[in-house]
Amino acid sequence: MTDPHDPYLIISSDCHAGLPTEEYRPYLEARHHRDFDDFLAGRDRRREEMTRLGIRNEAFATKWFDDNEEGLKGGWDAGQRIKELDGDGVAAEVVFPDADAVDSRTAAPFGVGLGLSGDQDPDLGMAGARAHNRWLADFVSEHPERHCGVALLPVTADPGRVVAEVHRAKESGLGALMIPSMWVDKAPYHDRRYDPVWAAAAACAMPVLTHSGAAPRHEYGDHLGIYVSEVTWWPARPLWFLLWSGVFERHPGLRFGVAESGCWWLPNLLWFMDRLYLGAHGGKKLSPFAELKRPPHEYLDRQMFVCATNTKRRELAQRYEIGVDNILWGSDFPHPEGTWPATRAWLRRTFHDIPVAESRRMLGLAAAEVFGFDTARLAPLARRIGPTPADLGQDADQDAVTASWARSREVGRHWLTGHDFPTLGVNP
């Protein structure tokens, strides 16, 4: 699919699936069934608390479920899911937990889905994760070429059990790993106790990801704005713990991504970290960064990526700082804050003036490389369902479109191209 008019091969780097919670029972070990009953009994209380905090809007929830009743079944029904993906023009997807982001009706057992956190009971946390992973392996096996299942990995548990689950998940057909964004009272991710886990993930070619969701909600009171303001910060935080502690240097085969947190925060962070490493005035008084052998942007380009769900125009304007190949678009299906069921219209509004070659990378080809999708196998499907550049409003002269972005592309990472300050080590 090299003709500029060919349909796009679109891969969503952030979608969600999960059983209605009570249906996870067959996937749980019998010794955890009583604890599971207690967990189910607390659902109404948790829903009431969500409403009280303003996280749940009753009128919106009612309309959402009424308007999308059939499509939402795609959260756990494989046949319905394929229908919804086809309708959106999405050839393949990366599948995270918790299909229902309104009422948590599909929460993974013991709250280990998007709320996966280091303060969960180690035994129950692993049990709930394994139950979801077993179900997810069955789910993605029906159309394995179209799904990369993300295994839940309570990485703060006993390292031996964690490594065993990495290998078990890989053998079951899952392709990536989601770790807690927050370790709470457990060892931070710079601790060497996690090295066997990073090594196992690299050996299995399973990217490690965090995803927005977990946050210290007990600190926020009734102030939802506080939660919304920093919910994307927590999944990004492990990135600099892994980077500065040399994890990416010790494990060059490890891939790490941050999902559903946007990528608007990355240019300034990368600028700041590069300047520190390269000897900007404020960093000279610090000890040498002995764990790193190269500047942060090189690790980003080699090993890191952002599943930039619902990528915004502002973020696309910063793509030459972030790196085009580091931005992996996602639809967030079937969450209401995502682009489904109007993905085609959303793509037209957002990508209409982005060069086709760059759009192909961000909308699918970069994700195919990170998550190991077989593009040759997906190509016939993409030709059938994928929107064309013309469908996205990209039918203008591509030479002219590319030229319109020439200055931004030339400046790129301005702190490296001489467009920020003339000599590294001098404060602008």
C-alpha positions as CSV (number, residue, x, y, z in Angstrom):
1,M,0.0,0.0,0.0
2,T,2.4,2.6,-1.2
3,D,0.3,4.6,-3.6
4,P,-0.5,8.0,-2.0
5,H,-4.2,7.4,-2.7
6,D,-4.4,4.0,-1.1
7,P,-6.7,3.6,2.0
8,Y,-5.0,4.0,5.3
9,L,-4.1,0.9,7.4
10,I,-5.3,2.3,10.7
11,I,-4.3,0.7,14.0
12,S,-5.7,2.1,17.3
13,S,-3.0,1.9,20.0
14,D,-5.6,2.3,22.7
15,C,-8.9,0.4,22.9
16,H,-10.6,-1.4,25.7
17,A,-12.3,-4.7,26.3
18,G,-13.6,-6.6,29.4
19,L,-16.3,-9.0,30.5
20,P,-19.2,-7.8,32.6
21,T,-17.5,-8.1,35.9
22,E,-19.5,-11.0,37.3
23,E,-18.7,-13.1,34.3
24,Y,-15.0,-13.3,35.2
25,R,-15.8,-16.0,37.8
26,P,-14.9,-19.0,35.6
27,Y,-11.5,-17.4,34.9
28,L,-10.7,-17.0,38.6
29,E,-9.1,-19.7,40.7
30,A,-11.8,-21.2,43.0
31,R,-10.0,-20.2,46.2
32,H,-10.7,-16.5,45.3
33,H,-14.4,-16.9,44.7
34,R,-15.5,-15.8,48.1
35,D,-13.3,-12.7,47.9
36,F,-14.8,-12.1,44.4
37,D,-18.3,-12.2,45.9
38,D,-17.3,-9.5,48.4
39,F,-15.8,-7.4,45.5
40,L,-19.1,-7.7,43.5
41,A,-21.1,-6.7,46.6
42,G,-19.3,-3.4,46.8
43,R,-20.1,-2.3,43.3
44,D,-23.2,-0.2,44.1
45,R,-21.2,1.5,46.9
46,R,-18.4,2.4,44.5
47,R,-20.9,3.7,41.9
48,E,-22.5,5.9,44.5
49,E,-19.1,7.3,45.5
50,M,-18.3,8.0,41.8
51,T,-21.6,10.0,41.5
52,R,-20.9,11.9,44.7
53,L,-17.5,12.9,43.5
54,G,-18.8,14.1,40.2
55,I,-17.0,11.4,38.2
56,R,-20.3,9.9,37.1
57,N,-23.0,12.0,35.5
58,E,-26.4,10.2,35.8
59,A,-28.0,11.9,32.8
60,F,-25.0,11.4,30.6
61,A,-24.7,7.7,31.6
62,T,-28.3,7.0,30.8
63,K,-28.1,8.6,27.4
64,W,-24.8,7.0,26.6
65,F,-26.0,3.4,27.3
66,D,-29.4,4.0,25.6
67,D,-27.8,5.5,22.4
68,N,-25.0,2.9,22.0
69,E,-26.5,-0.3,23.5
70,E,-25.7,-2.5,20.6
71,G,-22.2,-1.1,19.8
72,L,-21.1,-1.3,23.5
73,K,-21.5,-5.0,23.4
74,G,-18.3,-4.9,21.4
75,G,-16.6,-4.5,24.7
76,W,-16.8,-8.2,25.2
77,D,-18.5,-9.8,22.2
78,A,-15.9,-10.5,19.5
79,G,-18.4,-10.5,16.6
80,Q,-19.9,-7.1,17.5
81,R,-16.4,-5.7,18.1
82,I,-15.3,-6.5,14.5
83,K,-18.4,-4.8,13.2
84,E,-17.6,-1.7,15.2
85,L,-13.9,-1.6,14.2
86,D,-14.9,-2.0,10.6
87,G,-17.4,0.8,10.8
88,D,-14.6,3.1,12.2
89,G,-12.2,2.0,9.6
90,V,-9.8,0.5,12.2
91,A,-8.0,-2.6,10.9
92,A,-6.3,-3.5,14.2
93,E,-6.1,-2.5,17.8
94,V,-4.2,-2.7,21.1
95,V,-6.6,-3.9,23.8
96,F,-6.5,-2.6,27.3
97,P,-8.9,-3.6,30.1
98,D,-12.2,-2.1,31.3
99,A,-14.6,-1.6,28.4
100,D,-17.0,0.4,30.4
101,A,-15.6,3.8,31.5
102,V,-18.9,5.1,32.8
103,D,-20.3,2.7,35.3
104,S,-17.4,0.3,35.6
105,R,-19.7,-2.6,34.7
106,T,-16.8,-4.4,33.1
107,A,-14.2,-3.8,35.8
108,A,-11.5,-6.5,36.0
109,P,-11.7,-8.5,39.3
110,F,-10.5,-6.7,42.4
111,G,-10.1,-3.4,40.6
112,V,-6.9,-4.4,38.8
113,G,-7.9,-2.9,35.4
114,L,-7.2,0.7,34.7
115,G,-7.0,1.2,38.5
116,L,-4.1,-1.2,38.8
117,S,-2.0,0.2,41.6
118,G,0.9,-0.8,43.8
119,D,-1.3,-0.7,47.0
120,Q,-3.5,-3.6,46.0
121,D,-3.4,-6.9,47.8
122,P,-0.6,-8.8,46.1
123,D,-2.4,-12.1,46.1
124,L,-5.8,-10.8,45.0
125,G,-4.2,-8.4,42.6
126,M,-2.3,-11.2,40.8
127,A,-5.4,-13.4,40.8
128,G,-7.6,-10.6,39.3
129,A,-4.9,-9.9,36.7
130,R,-4.5,-13.5,35.7
131,A,-8.3,-13.9,35.4
132,H,-8.5,-11.0,33.0
133,N,-5.5,-12.1,31.1
134,R,-7.0,-15.6,30.6
135,W,-10.2,-14.2,29.3
136,L,-8.4,-11.6,27.1
137,A,-6.3,-14.4,25.5
138,D,-9.5,-16.2,24.5
139,F,-11.0,-13.0,23.2
140,V,-8.1,-12.0,21.0
141,S,-7.6,-15.5,19.7
142,E,-10.8,-15.2,17.5
143,H,-9.1,-12.6,15.3
144,P,-5.5,-12.6,16.3
145,E,-4.3,-10.6,13.4
146,R,-6.5,-7.7,14.5
147,H,-5.8,-7.6,18.2
148,C,-2.8,-7.1,20.5
149,G,-4.0,-8.0,23.9
150,V,-2.4,-6.1,26.8
151,A,-1.8,-8.4,29.8
152,L,-2.3,-6.9,33.3
153,L,0.9,-7.2,35.3
154,P,0.9,-6.3,39.0
155,V,4.7,-5.7,38.8
156,T,5.1,-4.7,42.5
157,A,4.3,-8.3,43.5
158,D,6.9,-11.0,44.0
159,P,9.3,-10.7,41.1
160,G,9.3,-14.5,40.4
161,R,5.5,-14.6,40.1
162,V,5.6,-11.5,37.9
163,V,8.2,-12.9,35.5
164,A,6.2,-16.2,35.4
165,E,3.1,-14.2,34.4
166,V,5.0,-12.4,31.7
167,H,5.9,-15.7,30.1
168,R,2.5,-17.2,30.6
169,A,0.8,-14.2,29.0
170,K,3.2,-14.4,26.0
171,E,2.5,-18.1,25.6
172,S,-1.2,-17.5,25.7
173,G,-1.1,-15.1,22.8
174,L,-1.0,-11.7,24.5
175,G,1.4,-9.1,23.1
176,A,2.0,-6.3,25.6
177,L,2.0,-5.6,29.4
178,M,0.4,-3.0,31.5
179,I,2.0,-2.1,34.8
180,P,0.7,0.2,37.6
181,S,1.2,3.9,37.1
182,M,1.5,4.2,40.9
183,W,3.6,2.0,43.1
184,V,2.3,3.8,46.2
185,D,4.1,2.1,49.2
186,K,6.1,-0.4,47.1
187,A,9.6,0.0,45.6
188,P,9.8,2.7,42.9
189,Y,10.6,1.6,39.4
190,H,14.3,2.6,39.6
191,D,14.8,-0.3,42.1
192,R,16.9,-3.1,40.7
193,R,14.3,-5.7,42.0
194,Y,12.4,-5.0,38.8
195,D,15.3,-5.8,36.4
196,P,14.2,-9.5,35.9
197,V,10.8,-8.2,34.9
198,W,12.2,-5.7,32.4
199,A,14.5,-8.4,31.0
200,A,11.6,-10.8,30.6
201,A,9.5,-8.2,28.8
202,A,12.4,-7.5,26.5
203,A,13.1,-11.2,25.8
204,C,9.4,-11.8,25.0
205,A,9.2,-8.7,22.8
206,M,6.3,-7.4,24.9
207,P,6.1,-3.6,25.2
208,V,5.5,-2.4,28.7
209,L,2.9,0.3,29.2
210,T,1.2,2.5,31.7
211,H,-2.3,3.8,31.2
212,S,-4.2,6.7,32.8
213,G,-6.7,5.8,35.5
214,A,-5.0,5.3,38.8
215,A,-4.5,8.5,40.9
216,P,-4.6,9.3,44.7
217,R,-8.3,10.1,44.6
218,H,-8.5,10.1,48.4
219,E,-6.5,13.4,48.3
220,Y,-9.0,15.2,46.0
221,G,-12.1,15.5,48.1
222,D,-15.0,16.7,46.0
223,H,-12.7,18.7,43.7
224,L,-12.9,16.8,40.4
225,G,-10.8,19.4,38.7
226,I,-7.8,18.4,40.7
227,Y,-8.1,14.8,39.5
228,V,-8.6,15.9,35.9
229,S,-5.6,18.2,36.0
230,E,-3.2,15.5,37.0
231,V,-4.6,12.2,36.0
232,T,-2.3,12.2,32.9
233,W,0.7,12.9,35.1
234,W,0.8,9.7,37.0
235,P,1.1,7.3,34.0
236,A,3.9,9.5,32.6
237,R,5.9,9.5,35.9
238,P,7.4,6.0,35.5
239,L,9.0,7.2,32.2
240,W,11.6,9.4,34.0
241,F,12.1,6.8,36.7
242,L,13.0,4.2,34.1
243,L,15.0,6.6,32.0
244,W,17.3,8.3,34.6
245,S,17.9,5.0,36.5
246,G,19.4,3.4,33.4
247,V,16.7,0.8,32.7
248,F,16.6,1.6,29.0
249,E,20.4,1.5,28.9
250,R,20.6,-1.9,30.7
251,H,17.7,-3.3,28.6
252,P,18.0,-2.0,25.1
253,G,15.3,-4.3,23.8
254,L,12.7,-3.0,26.3
255,R,9.9,-0.9,24.7
256,F,7.9,1.4,27.0
257,G,4.8,3.4,26.3
258,V,2.4,5.8,28.0
259,A,-1.3,5.4,27.0
260,E,-4.3,7.7,27.1
261,S,-2.3,10.6,28.6
262,G,-1.9,12.7,25.4
263,C,1.5,13.7,24.3
264,W,1.2,17.5,24.9
265,W,3.5,17.2,27.9
266,L,6.4,15.4,26.1
267,P,8.1,18.2,24.2
268,N,8.8,20.4,27.2
269,L,9.8,17.4,29.3
270,L,12.2,16.1,26.6
271,W,13.6,19.6,26.1
272,F,14.3,19.9,29.8
273,M,15.8,16.4,30.2
274,D,18.0,16.8,27.2
275,R,19.3,20.1,28.4
276,L,20.2,18.6,31.8
277,Y,22.0,15.7,30.3
278,L,23.9,17.9,27.7
279,G,25.2,20.3,30.3
280,A,22.9,23.2,30.4
281,H,23.9,25.8,33.1
282,G,21.4,24.6,35.7
283,G,22.6,21.0,35.3
284,K,26.3,21.5,35.6
285,K,26.3,21.5,39.4
286,L,24.7,18.0,39.4
287,S,26.6,14.7,39.5
288,P,27.1,13.1,36.1
289,F,24.3,11.0,34.9
290,A,26.3,7.9,35.0
291,E,23.5,5.5,34.2
292,L,22.9,7.0,30.8
293,K,25.2,6.7,27.8
294,R,23.3,8.9,25.5
295,P,20.9,11.9,25.7
296,P,17.3,11.3,26.7
297,H,15.9,11.9,23.2
298,E,17.9,9.0,21.8
299,Y,16.3,6.6,24.3
300,L,12.9,8.1,23.4
301,D,13.4,7.4,19.7
302,R,14.9,4.0,20.3
303,Q,12.6,2.6,23.0
304,M,9.7,4.8,24.0
305,F,6.4,5.8,22.4
306,V,3.1,7.5,23.3
307,C,-0.3,6.0,22.7
308,A,-1.7,9.4,22.0
309,T,-5.4,8.7,22.3
310,N,-7.6,11.2,20.5
311,T,-4.5,13.1,19.3
312,K,-5.2,16.8,19.3
313,R,-4.3,19.4,16.8
314,R,-1.9,21.1,19.2
315,E,-0.1,17.8,19.6
316,L,0.2,17.2,15.9
317,A,1.7,20.7,15.6
318,Q,4.5,19.5,18.0
319,R,5.1,16.2,16.2
320,Y,8.6,17.2,15.0
321,E,9.7,17.7,18.6
322,I,8.0,14.5,19.9
323,G,9.0,12.5,16.9
324,V,6.5,11.4,14.2
325,D,7.2,7.8,14.9
326,N,6.7,8.2,18.6
327,I,3.1,9.2,18.3
328,L,0.7,6.3,18.0
329,W,-2.9,7.3,17.5
330,G,-5.8,5.6,19.4
331,S,-9.6,5.7,19.3
332,D,-10.2,4.7,22.9
333,F,-13.1,2.4,21.8
334,P,-15.6,2.0,23.4
335,H,-15.1,4.8,25.9
336,P,-17.3,8.0,25.5
337,E,-14.3,10.3,25.5
338,G,-12.9,8.5,22.5
339,T,-13.6,8.9,18.8
340,W,-16.0,6.0,18.3
341,P,-18.5,5.8,16.7
342,A,-17.5,8.8,14.6
343,T,-13.8,8.1,14.0
344,R,-13.8,8.8,10.3
345,A,-15.2,12.3,10.8
346,W,-12.8,12.9,13.7
347,L,-9.8,11.9,11.6
348,R,-10.9,14.3,8.9
349,R,-11.1,17.2,11.3
350,T,-7.8,16.4,12.9
351,F,-5.5,15.2,10.1
352,H,-6.8,17.1,7.1
353,D,-3.6,19.2,6.6
354,I,-1.0,16.6,7.8
355,P,1.2,15.1,5.1
356,V,-0.1,11.6,4.0
357,A,3.2,9.9,4.6
358,E,3.4,11.2,8.2
359,S,-0.3,10.4,8.8
360,R,0.3,6.8,7.7
361,R,3.0,6.5,10.4
362,M,1.0,8.0,13.2
363,L,-2.3,6.3,12.3
364,G,-1.0,2.8,12.0
365,L,2.5,1.9,10.7
366,A,4.4,3.0,13.8
367,A,2.0,1.0,16.0
368,A,2.4,-2.0,13.7
369,E,6.2,-2.0,14.3
370,V,5.9,-1.5,18.1
371,F,3.2,-4.1,18.7
372,G,4.2,-6.6,16.0
373,F,1.2,-6.5,13.7
374,D,1.5,-8.2,10.3
375,T,0.9,-5.4,7.9
376,A,0.8,-7.7,4.9
377,R,-1.9,-9.7,6.5
378,L,-3.9,-6.6,7.3
379,A,-3.5,-4.9,3.9
380,P,-6.5,-6.5,2.2
381,L,-8.7,-5.6,5.1
382,A,-7.4,-2.0,5.1
383,R,-8.2,-1.7,1.4
384,R,-11.7,-2.7,2.2
385,I,-12.5,-0.6,5.3
386,G,-9.8,2.0,5.6
387,P,-10.5,5.7,4.8
388,T,-8.5,7.2,2.0
389,P,-6.5,10.4,2.2
390,A,-9.3,12.0,0.2
391,D,-11.7,10.9,2.9
392,L,-9.6,12.7,5.4
393,G,-9.6,15.9,3.3
394,Q,-5.9,15.2,2.3
395,D,-6.6,15.5,-1.5
396,A,-4.5,18.7,-1.9
397,D,-1.1,18.7,-3.6
398,Q,1.1,16.7,-1.2
399,D,4.2,18.5,-2.2
400,A,2.6,21.8,-1.2
401,V,1.3,20.3,2.0
402,T,4.7,19.0,2.9
403,A,6.3,22.3,2.0
404,S,3.8,24.1,4.3
405,W,5.4,22.3,7.3
406,A,9.0,22.8,6.1
407,R,9.9,25.4,8.8
408,S,8.5,23.3,11.6
409,R,10.3,20.2,10.4
410,E,13.6,22.1,10.0
411,V,13.4,23.5,13.5
412,G,12.3,20.2,14.9
413,R,13.8,19.7,18.3
414,H,15.0,23.3,18.5
415,W,17.4,22.7,21.3
416,L,19.3,20.3,19.1
417,T,19.1,22.1,15.7
418,G,20.5,25.5,16.8
419,H,17.2,27.3,16.8
420,D,17.0,27.5,20.6
421,F,20.4,28.7,21.7
422,P,23.7,28.6,19.8
423,T,25.8,26.5,22.2
424,L,24.6,23.7,24.5
425,G,25.4,24.6,28.0
426,V,24.3,28.2,27.8
427,N,20.9,29.1,29.2
428,P,18.6,30.7,26.6
